[in-house]
Amino acid sequence: MKIFRTINFNIVEELCKDALENSKMVALIGYPGAGKTIALKYFQNNNENVIYSVVRKSMTPKEFYLEILRDVGYEGDVLQSSLFVILNMIIFRIKKLKKKTLLIIDEAGKFKPGQLEYIHEMRDQTIDHLGILLAGPEYFFDNLYNWKERKVIGIPEVFRRLETIEALGPPSFIEIKSFCIAYGITDLKVIRTKFRNCSNFGELYNNILKYLKDLDQEQDDDS
């Protein structure tokens, strides 16, 4: 897949840089198809000391933090250790790096309160060393806000520590046109009628591929 420096891409990149360089805790809100994950992985692949972790719905709090422990380079057997010990091992290894580090946690919309409530503990112990970016869809922020209002254990503390919350927008027509031209679709009438109403970059990309496939099929049929 081609990488496009869309407005959303630049927002993600600047947010990651800020969180990494200034050890901030931030949130990124992006609807499915906004290009959030592509931009986050691109930043990880092109910068040092960036850890990318994904929340899975089936994870328990202990399993989630075990994944982070492995992401920071620990390879020993800690399955019998308590969550307290696992958290302290994560904190120790992050401090031992002695370099600014960014932890990106993607798919944060799948967080249960029990997985999220320990984030502020890790944040407080690594505030000079670690930036944390929580990325998820709109309902992640809605859940977080509702849990805060209901005073769910640990959530008000997490919410209070978020220094920046960035939301991604839909593609502009200029971006849609640039995407189409990059894939060889230059007819403005076609772009306006077939792609202008795409509500997200994922839909735009899939529609472009379908259009090109249908075009190839028509040409094969004619020949």
C-alpha positions in Angstrom: 0.0 0.0 0.0 1.2 3.5 -0.8 1.8 6.0 2.0 0.1 9.3 1.6 0.9 12.4 3.7 -2.7 13.3 4.4 -3.8 15.8 7.0 -4.5 12.9 9.3 -1.1 11.4 8.7 0.6 14.6 9.6 -1.6 15.0 12.7 -0.6 11.5 13.9 3.1 12.1 13.2 3.1 15.4 15.1 1.2 13.9 18.0 3.7 11.0 18.2 6.7 13.3 18.0 5.3 15.5 20.8 4.5 12.5 23.0 7.9 11.0 22.4 10.1 14.1 22.8 8.1 15.6 25.7 7.1 12.3 27.5 3.4 13.2 27.3 0.4 11.0 27.7 -2.0 11.7 24.8 -5.0 10.2 23.0 -5.7 9.8 19.3 -9.4 9.4 18.2 -9.9 8.2 14.7 -12.9 6.5 13.0 -12.2 3.2 11.2 -10.5 4.0 7.9 -9.0 7.3 9.0 -5.5 6.0 8.4 -4.7 5.9 12.1 -3.0 2.5 12.3 -1.0 3.0 9.1 0.4 6.3 10.3 1.2 4.9 13.8 3.0 1.9 12.4 4.9 4.1 9.9 6.1 6.3 12.8 7.2 3.2 14.8 9.1 1.8 11.8 10.9 5.1 11.1 11.8 6.1 14.7 13.9 4.6 17.5 12.5 3.7 20.9 8.9 3.4 19.8 6.9 0.4 21.1 3.6 -0.5 19.3 1.1 -2.6 21.2 -2.4 -3.7 20.3 -5.3 -4.3 22.7 -7.2 -7.5 22.1 -10.7 -7.9 23.4 -9.9 -11.3 24.9 -7.1 -10.1 27.0 -7.2 -10.0 30.8 -5.4 -7.1 32.5 -2.5 -9.4 33.4 -2.2 -10.7 29.8 -2.3 -7.1 28.4 0.6 -6.0 30.7 2.5 -9.2 30.0 2.4 -8.2 26.3 3.8 -4.8 27.1 6.5 -6.4 29.2 7.6 -8.5 26.2 7.4 -5.4 24.0 10.0 -3.7 26.2 12.3 -6.6 25.7 11.8 -9.0 28.6 12.0 -12.6 27.5 11.9 -14.5 30.8 9.0 -16.6 32.2 6.8 -14.4 34.5 3.4 -16.2 34.0 3.3 -17.0 37.7 4.1 -13.4 38.7 1.5 -11.0 40.1 0.3 -8.0 38.1 2.1 -5.8 40.6 5.4 -7.5 39.8 4.8 -7.3 36.1 4.0 -3.6 36.2 7.2 -3.0 38.3 9.3 -4.9 35.8 7.8 -2.8 32.9 8.7 0.4 34.8 12.2 -0.9 35.6 13.0 -1.8 32.0 11.7 1.5 30.7 13.8 3.5 33.2 16.8 1.3 32.3 16.6 2.4 28.7 17.7 5.9 29.7 16.2 7.2 26.5 12.9 8.9 25.7 10.5 6.1 24.7 7.0 6.1 23.2 4.5 3.4 24.0 1.7 3.4 21.4 -1.4 1.4 22.5 -3.6 0.9 19.5 -7.2 -0.4 19.4 -7.7 1.2 22.8 -11.5 1.1 22.2 -11.2 -2.6 23.2 -10.0 -1.6 26.7 -12.0 -2.8 29.7 -11.7 -0.5 32.7 -9.7 -3.2 34.5 -7.0 -3.1 31.7 -6.9 0.7 31.7 -6.9 1.5 35.4 -3.2 0.7 35.8 -2.0 3.0 33.0 -1.9 6.0 35.4 0.4 4.0 37.8 2.8 3.2 35.0 2.5 6.8 33.8 3.4 8.2 37.2 6.5 6.0 37.6 7.9 6.7 34.1 6.8 10.3 33.6 10.3 11.5 32.7 11.1 8.6 30.4 7.9 7.5 28.7 5.3 9.0 26.4 2.1 7.1 26.1 -0.3 7.4 23.1 -3.7 5.7 23.4 -5.4 5.3 20.0 -8.9 4.2 19.3 -12.2 5.1 17.6 -14.7 7.7 18.7 -16.4 5.3 21.2 -13.1 4.9 23.0 -13.3 8.5 24.1 -17.1 8.1 24.8 -16.4 5.1 27.0 -13.5 6.8 28.8 -15.6 9.9 29.5 -18.6 7.8 30.7 -16.4 5.7 33.0 -14.9 9.0 34.4 -18.3 10.4 35.1 -19.4 7.2 36.8 -16.1 7.3 38.8 -15.0 3.8 37.7 -11.9 2.8 39.6 -8.7 4.3 38.1 -10.4 5.9 35.1 -10.7 9.5 36.4 -6.9 9.3 37.1 -6.2 8.2 33.5 -8.5 10.9 32.1 -6.8 13.6 34.1 -3.4 12.6 32.9 -4.3 13.0 29.2 -2.5 16.2 28.1 -3.8 16.2 24.5 -6.7 14.6 22.7 -6.6 14.7 18.9 -9.4 13.7 16.6 -8.9 12.8 12.9 -11.2 14.1 10.2 -12.7 12.8 6.9 -10.8 13.0 3.6 -10.9 16.4 1.8 -11.7 16.5 -1.9 -8.1 17.5 -2.7 -6.9 14.4 -0.8 -9.4 12.2 -2.7 -8.2 13.6 -6.0 -4.6 13.1 -5.0 -5.3 9.5 -4.1 -7.0 8.8 -7.4 -4.3 10.5 -9.5 -1.7 8.4 -7.7 -3.4 5.3 -8.8 -3.8 6.5 -12.4 -7.3 7.8 -12.3 -7.1 11.4 -13.7 -10.6 12.0 -15.1 -12.1 14.6 -12.8 -15.6 13.6 -13.8 -14.9 10.0 -12.7 -13.3 11.2 -9.5 -16.3 13.5 -8.6 -19.0 10.9 -9.5 -17.4 7.7 -8.1 -15.1 8.8 -5.2 -16.1 12.3 -3.9 -18.6 10.9 -1.4 -16.1 8.5 0.2 -16.4 9.1 4.0 -13.0 7.6 4.9 -9.6 6.7 3.4 -10.3 2.9 3.8 -13.5 3.2 1.7 -11.7 5.4 -0.8 -8.8 2.9 -1.2 -11.2 -0.1 -1.6 -13.3 1.8 -4.2 -10.2 2.7 -6.2 -9.1 -0.9 -6.3 -12.6 -2.0 -7.3 -12.8 0.6 -10.0 -9.4 -0.4 -11.4 -10.3 -4.1 -11.3 -13.6 -3.4 -13.1 -11.8 -1.3 -15.7 -9.3 -4.1 -16.4 -12.2 -6.5 -16.8 -13.9 -4.3 -19.2 -10.8 -3.9 -21.3 -10.3 -7.7 -21.3 -13.8 -8.2 -22.4 -13.4 -5.7 -25.3 -10.2 -7.4 -26.5 
